Amino acid sequence: MKDTYVCDFHTRTIGSEVTILGWIYTKRHHGKIIFLDVCDSTGTIQAVVEEQRVGQIQFNLVTRYEFVRDVHRMGCVPHAAFGMGVERMIRWLLNIPHVRDAIPFPRMFRRKILP
């Protein structure tokens, strides 16, 4: 298997197995066939995945990582809107009364910066 950029595809790659370097921009699922628009810095190409050619396990892997496409398109990983943060974790572990006392580099106004 050769790692291939979109600009490197020619008619001689038809029928051969290649690994495309890029990300999935668009995915359309039509039963037992999936159309993938794969992008990289050189262009876009459409890949077709057929269940009968790749097998059930490989076909399910294509549908498993939907969130990766969303990360590239929307810029956010799937989460439950919960981010504790280092300061809050330190506050909780050390039983500090307020989170501002756990900040490692606090902003202090009117301070003298020593050389």
Sequence and secondary structure as in RCSB ss.txt:
>XXXX:A:sequence
MKDTYVCDFHTRTIGSEVTILGWIYTKRHHGKIIFLDVCDSTGTIQAVVEEQRVGQIQFNLVTRYEFVRDVHRMG
CVPHAAFGMGVERMIRWLLNIPHVRDAIPFPRMFRRKILP
>XXXX:A:secstr
 EEE GGG  GGGTTS EEE SEEEEEEEETTEEEEEEEETTEEEEEEEEHHHH HHHHHHHHHTHHHHHHHHHS
     S    HHHHHHHHHT S GGGG SS   TT     
